[in-house]
Amino acid sequence: MEVAITIKNADKNMIKAIKAILQTQPSLDFRIDTIEPKLSKRTIKAIKAVECGDVIRCKDFEDFKKKVLE
């Protein structure tokens, strides 16, 4: 029996959980391939801005407008 599972953006904990579930069924053959997405320069810059605290956090767009116009 072959099982094909596709999960996008799975972290290490999710992969460990899937492996643990699959090991309970020794009759199943399984293979897990992981693909690390390549981040764009824009995404890397946005992540660094969030980590530095240079980002305005808002509940919704109206809250954003109030904070920007202050």
C-alpha positions, 0 to 999 in steps of 0.5 A, a space after each residue: 500500500 502506498 500513501 501520498 501526503 502533500 503538506 505545504 509549510 509543515 514545520 519540524 513538529 508536524 513532520 515528527 507527528 506524521 512519522 510517528 503516526 506512520 510508524 504505527 502501521 509497519 505494513 505501510 511504506 512511506 517517504 517524506 520529501 521536504 522542500 524548503 521554499 526560497 524566500 524572496 529578498 522582499 520577504 527576507 526584508 519584511 521578516 527582519 523588519 518584524 524581528 526589529 520591531 519596525 512594524 505597526 501592528 493593527 487589528 484591522 485596516 481602520 486601526 491601521 489608518 488611525 495609527 498612520 494618520 497620528 
